[in-house]
Amino acid sequence: MAIRFPRGTTFTDRLVGPLPRFGDVLRFMWTYEVPRRSELDPLLVPVSHAPLPAIGPRQAALTWIGHATYLLRVAGTGVVIDPVWSRRIPGVPRRLSEPGLEFARLPPVDVVLISHDHYDHLDAPTIERFPRDVAVLVPLGLGSWFTARGFTAVTEFDWWESARIGALRFDFVPARHWSRRGPTDFCRSLWGGWLVTAPNGLRFYHAGDTGYGRHFERIGRAYPDIDVAMLPIGAYHPTRVMRPVHLTPEDAVTAALDLGASRLASMHWATFPLTREPVLQPLERLRVAWFRAGGTSERLWDMAVGETRTLRS
């Protein structure tokens, strides 16, 4: 267990550009235009009910559970990223789509990765369901949240730090975001994304939450040959308020190009109605931007909730 966060330290020096100001938030709340019910109809959300496919020793599989939650199976290891199985999280309406895989039907999970502490990425009721000896990898400042709940294999990471667990290498990398769970813990823990590299050479990137920035180019240079980049495409409207900390679909395409990623897997949409855009708009805009940039349908993993895609080294 590696917990090394000095009490009272903050990470405000890692902020890039201004966050949405209090006045921006107030204006957003007062002028919020609720999308028409037809634009938030859960029946619009693409859903797959196919069972998890078996994979061979040189294969890997990604399953989109919903929002930013992914199940990665590679090199005999089960990894869950930003697990949220709850139907509700504080401050937003209930989820539009059910989790793409029941928690009880998860295969063995060896590693849990957390990108940051916001409620739509770190969900206490879900975390409580994992065994206390599962390996948990978290940003600096977040380890004590887990050890207070009895987890015994917790490791904190600064940006650009790495560790090996079993056959996999895990690297924590920068993101353009922030952290807070309550009124007194603003930026008391770090935020970022994760690289997972398998011994067969397959490499996966999960961006967590992030606005667009030069960090994507830096990550692409430091970790070449990313096979799949899991990038957020929703919660961007109004853009003037949200774009500093969330990607638009067009930004996600540019980020994938900056990363040099072979495939873009979409996330952070069709689950929790966090902002104003209609439920299908992020996917529609992503497809337009992707094909306009010369991408192919085989390399755009515009997955349905519960869908699994596989690849081979």
C-alpha positions as CSV (number, residue, x, y, z in Angstrom):
1,M,0.0,0.0,0.0
2,A,1.5,3.4,-1.1
3,I,-0.2,6.4,0.4
4,R,2.1,9.5,0.4
5,F,-0.2,12.5,0.3
6,P,0.8,15.3,2.7
7,R,-2.1,16.6,4.7
8,G,-3.2,20.0,3.6
9,T,-1.6,19.9,0.2
10,T,-3.6,20.9,-2.9
11,F,-3.1,20.5,-6.6
12,T,-4.3,23.9,-7.7
13,D,-0.9,24.4,-9.4
14,R,-1.9,21.7,-11.9
15,L,-5.0,23.6,-13.1
16,V,-4.7,24.6,-16.8
17,G,-6.7,27.7,-17.6
18,P,-9.7,29.0,-15.6
19,L,-12.5,26.7,-14.4
20,P,-16.1,27.7,-14.9
21,R,-16.7,30.7,-12.6
22,F,-19.4,30.9,-10.0
23,G,-21.2,33.4,-12.1
24,D,-21.0,31.1,-15.1
25,V,-22.5,28.3,-13.1
26,L,-25.4,30.5,-11.8
27,R,-26.2,31.7,-15.4
28,F,-26.1,28.1,-16.5
29,M,-28.6,27.1,-13.8
30,W,-30.9,30.1,-14.4
31,T,-30.9,29.7,-18.2
32,Y,-30.9,25.9,-18.3
33,E,-33.1,24.7,-21.1
34,V,-34.2,21.2,-20.4
35,P,-34.0,19.2,-23.6
36,R,-37.3,17.9,-24.9
37,R,-38.3,14.5,-23.4
38,S,-38.0,13.1,-26.9
39,E,-34.3,14.2,-26.9
40,L,-33.6,12.4,-23.6
41,D,-35.7,9.2,-24.3
42,P,-33.8,6.2,-22.9
43,L,-35.1,4.2,-25.8
44,L,-32.8,6.2,-28.1
45,V,-29.7,4.9,-26.3
46,P,-28.0,2.1,-28.3
47,V,-27.8,-1.0,-26.0
48,S,-26.2,-4.4,-26.6
49,H,-27.4,-7.5,-24.6
50,A,-24.7,-9.9,-26.0
51,P,-22.9,-11.9,-23.4
52,L,-19.2,-11.3,-22.8
53,P,-17.2,-13.2,-25.5
54,A,-14.4,-15.5,-24.6
55,I,-10.9,-14.3,-25.6
56,G,-7.7,-16.0,-26.4
57,P,-4.3,-15.4,-24.8
58,R,-3.2,-12.9,-27.5
59,Q,-6.5,-11.1,-27.5
60,A,-8.0,-8.2,-25.5
61,A,-11.6,-7.2,-25.0
62,L,-13.1,-3.8,-24.1
63,T,-16.7,-3.7,-22.8
64,W,-18.5,-0.3,-22.3
65,I,-20.5,-0.5,-19.1
66,G,-21.8,3.1,-19.5
67,H,-20.6,6.6,-18.9
68,A,-16.8,6.4,-18.3
69,T,-16.9,2.8,-17.0
70,Y,-15.0,0.2,-19.0
71,L,-14.1,-3.4,-18.4
72,L,-10.8,-4.3,-20.0
73,R,-9.7,-8.0,-20.2
74,V,-6.2,-8.6,-21.4
75,A,-3.3,-10.8,-20.5
76,G,-5.4,-12.9,-18.1
77,T,-6.2,-9.8,-16.1
78,G,-9.6,-8.0,-15.4
79,V,-9.4,-4.2,-15.1
80,V,-12.4,-2.0,-14.3
81,I,-12.0,1.8,-15.0
82,D,-14.1,4.4,-13.2
83,P,-16.7,2.0,-12.0
84,V,-20.2,3.4,-11.6
85,W,-23.1,0.9,-11.4
86,S,-25.5,3.1,-9.3
87,R,-28.7,4.3,-10.9
88,R,-28.3,7.7,-9.3
89,I,-25.4,9.9,-8.3
90,P,-25.6,13.1,-6.3
91,G,-26.8,16.2,-8.1
92,V,-28.1,14.8,-11.4
93,P,-31.1,12.9,-12.7
94,R,-31.1,9.1,-12.6
95,R,-29.2,7.4,-15.4
96,L,-30.8,7.1,-18.8
97,S,-29.4,3.6,-19.5
98,E,-28.8,0.6,-17.2
99,P,-25.3,-0.6,-16.8
100,G,-24.3,-2.7,-19.8
101,L,-23.3,-5.6,-17.6
102,E,-24.8,-6.5,-14.2
103,F,-22.2,-6.2,-11.5
104,A,-22.8,-9.7,-10.3
105,R,-21.9,-11.0,-13.8
106,L,-18.5,-9.3,-13.9
107,P,-15.6,-11.7,-14.5
108,P,-12.9,-11.7,-11.8
109,V,-11.6,-8.1,-11.3
110,D,-7.9,-7.8,-10.5
111,V,-7.4,-4.0,-10.8
112,V,-9.6,-1.0,-10.3
113,L,-8.5,2.3,-11.9
114,I,-9.8,5.7,-10.8
115,S,-9.2,8.8,-12.8
116,H,-10.5,11.4,-10.3
117,D,-12.9,11.9,-7.5
118,H,-16.0,13.4,-9.1
119,Y,-19.2,11.4,-8.4
120,D,-19.8,10.2,-11.9
121,H,-16.3,8.6,-11.9
122,L,-15.9,7.6,-8.2
123,D,-19.2,6.1,-6.9
124,A,-19.1,5.0,-3.2
125,P,-22.0,2.4,-3.4
126,T,-20.2,0.7,-6.4
127,I,-16.8,0.7,-4.7
128,E,-18.3,-0.9,-1.6
129,R,-19.1,-4.0,-3.7
130,F,-15.5,-4.8,-4.6
131,P,-13.5,-7.2,-2.4
132,R,-11.2,-5.3,-0.1
133,D,-8.0,-6.9,-1.4
134,V,-8.5,-5.8,-5.0
135,A,-5.6,-3.7,-6.3
136,V,-6.8,-0.1,-6.5
137,L,-4.8,2.6,-8.4
138,V,-5.7,6.2,-7.7
139,P,-4.4,9.7,-8.1
140,L,-2.4,11.4,-5.4
141,G,-4.5,12.4,-2.5
142,L,-7.2,9.8,-3.0
143,G,-5.7,6.8,-1.3
144,S,-7.1,7.5,2.2
145,W,-10.6,7.6,0.8
146,F,-10.1,3.9,0.0
147,T,-8.1,2.8,3.0
148,A,-10.8,4.3,5.3
149,R,-13.2,1.8,3.6
150,G,-10.9,-1.1,4.3
151,F,-9.1,-1.5,1.0
152,T,-5.7,-3.0,1.6
153,A,-3.9,-2.7,-1.8
154,V,-4.1,1.0,-2.7
155,T,-1.5,2.8,-4.6
156,E,-1.4,6.6,-5.3
157,F,0.1,8.0,-8.5
158,D,1.5,11.3,-9.6
159,W,1.4,12.2,-13.3
160,W,4.0,10.1,-15.4
161,E,4.4,7.5,-12.6
162,S,3.9,3.8,-13.4
163,A,3.6,0.4,-11.7
164,R,3.4,-3.2,-12.8
165,I,0.7,-5.5,-11.5
166,G,0.9,-9.0,-12.8
167,A,1.6,-8.9,-16.5
168,L,0.3,-5.3,-17.0
169,R,2.0,-1.9,-16.8
170,F,-0.1,1.0,-15.6
171,D,0.9,4.7,-16.2
172,F,-0.9,7.7,-14.8
173,V,-0.9,10.7,-17.2
174,P,-2.1,14.3,-17.2
175,A,-5.6,15.6,-17.9
176,R,-7.1,19.0,-18.0
177,H,-9.7,18.9,-15.3
178,W,-10.0,19.3,-11.5
179,S,-11.3,17.5,-8.4
180,R,-13.8,18.0,-5.6
181,R,-16.4,15.9,-3.7
182,G,-17.4,18.4,-1.0
183,P,-17.2,22.0,0.1
184,T,-13.7,21.8,1.7
185,D,-11.7,19.5,-0.6
186,F,-11.2,21.6,-3.7
187,C,-8.3,20.1,-5.7
188,R,-7.1,18.1,-2.6
189,S,-6.6,15.1,-4.9
190,L,-5.1,14.9,-8.4
191,W,-6.9,13.9,-11.6
192,G,-5.7,12.3,-14.8
193,G,-5.9,9.4,-17.3
194,W,-4.5,5.9,-17.5
195,L,-2.3,3.9,-19.9
196,V,-2.5,0.1,-19.7
197,T,0.2,-1.8,-21.6
198,A,0.1,-5.6,-22.0
199,P,3.2,-7.8,-22.6
200,N,1.9,-8.6,-26.1
201,G,2.3,-4.9,-27.0
202,L,-1.4,-3.9,-26.9
203,R,-1.8,-0.5,-25.3
204,F,-5.0,1.2,-24.0
205,Y,-5.6,4.8,-22.9
206,H,-8.5,6.0,-20.8
207,A,-8.7,9.8,-20.6
208,G,-10.9,10.1,-17.5
209,D,-12.4,13.6,-17.7
210,T,-10.5,16.3,-19.6
211,G,-10.6,19.3,-21.7
212,Y,-8.6,19.6,-24.9
213,G,-4.9,20.5,-24.5
214,R,-1.3,19.9,-25.5
215,H,-1.1,17.0,-23.0
216,F,-2.5,14.7,-25.7
217,E,0.5,15.3,-27.9
218,R,2.8,14.7,-24.9
219,I,1.1,11.4,-24.0
220,G,1.2,10.3,-27.6
221,R,5.0,10.9,-27.8
222,A,5.6,9.2,-24.4
223,Y,3.4,6.2,-25.2
224,P,3.5,5.5,-28.9
225,D,1.3,3.0,-30.7
226,I,-1.9,3.3,-28.6
227,D,-4.3,0.7,-29.9
228,V,-7.5,2.2,-28.3
229,A,-8.1,5.6,-26.9
230,M,-11.2,5.8,-24.7
231,L,-12.2,9.4,-24.9
232,P,-15.2,11.4,-23.5
233,I,-17.6,12.9,-26.0
234,G,-20.5,14.3,-23.9
235,A,-21.3,16.9,-21.2
236,Y,-20.1,19.8,-23.3
237,H,-23.1,22.1,-23.6
238,P,-23.0,25.1,-23.1
239,T,-19.5,24.9,-24.6
240,R,-18.4,28.3,-23.2
241,V,-18.8,26.9,-19.7
242,M,-17.9,23.3,-20.2
243,R,-15.2,23.1,-22.8
244,P,-12.2,24.0,-20.5
245,V,-12.8,20.7,-18.7
246,H,-14.8,18.5,-21.1
247,L,-14.1,17.4,-24.7
248,T,-16.6,18.1,-27.4
249,P,-17.0,15.3,-29.9
250,E,-14.8,17.3,-32.4
251,D,-12.1,17.8,-29.7
252,A,-12.2,14.0,-29.1
253,V,-11.3,13.3,-32.7
254,T,-8.5,15.9,-32.6
255,A,-7.2,14.3,-29.4
256,A,-7.2,10.8,-30.9
257,L,-5.1,12.2,-33.8
258,D,-2.7,13.9,-31.4
259,L,-2.3,10.7,-29.5
260,G,-1.6,8.7,-32.6
261,A,-4.3,6.2,-31.5
262,S,-5.3,3.5,-33.9
263,R,-8.9,3.5,-32.6
264,L,-11.2,5.9,-30.8
265,A,-13.7,4.4,-28.3
266,S,-16.4,6.8,-27.2
267,M,-17.6,7.2,-23.6
268,H,-19.1,9.8,-21.2
269,W,-22.4,10.1,-22.9
270,A,-25.9,8.3,-23.0
271,T,-25.8,7.6,-19.3
272,F,-26.2,10.6,-17.0
273,P,-27.8,13.7,-18.4
274,L,-25.1,16.1,-17.0
275,T,-25.6,19.0,-19.4
276,R,-27.9,20.3,-22.1
277,E,-27.2,18.4,-25.3
278,P,-29.7,15.8,-26.6
279,V,-28.8,12.3,-25.8
280,L,-27.7,11.2,-29.3
281,Q,-26.0,14.5,-30.3
282,P,-22.5,13.5,-29.0
283,L,-22.5,10.3,-31.1
284,E,-23.9,12.1,-34.2
285,R,-21.3,14.8,-34.0
286,L,-18.5,12.3,-33.3
287,R,-19.2,10.4,-36.4
288,V,-19.3,13.5,-38.6
289,A,-16.0,14.7,-37.2
290,W,-14.4,11.3,-37.4
291,F,-15.2,10.7,-41.1
292,R,-14.4,14.3,-42.0
293,A,-10.9,13.7,-40.6
294,G,-10.5,10.7,-42.8
295,G,-11.2,8.0,-40.2
296,T,-12.7,4.6,-41.0
297,S,-15.7,2.8,-39.5
298,E,-13.4,-0.1,-38.4
299,R,-11.4,2.3,-36.2
300,L,-14.2,4.2,-34.7
301,W,-15.5,2.2,-31.7
302,D,-18.8,4.0,-31.3
303,M,-20.0,1.3,-29.0
304,A,-23.5,0.6,-27.6
305,V,-23.9,0.3,-23.9
306,G,-22.9,-3.3,-23.0
307,E,-21.1,-3.8,-26.3
308,T,-17.7,-5.6,-26.4
309,R,-15.0,-5.1,-29.0
310,T,-12.0,-7.3,-29.3
311,L,-8.6,-7.0,-30.9
312,R,-5.5,-9.2,-31.3
313,S,-1.8,-8.4,-31.0
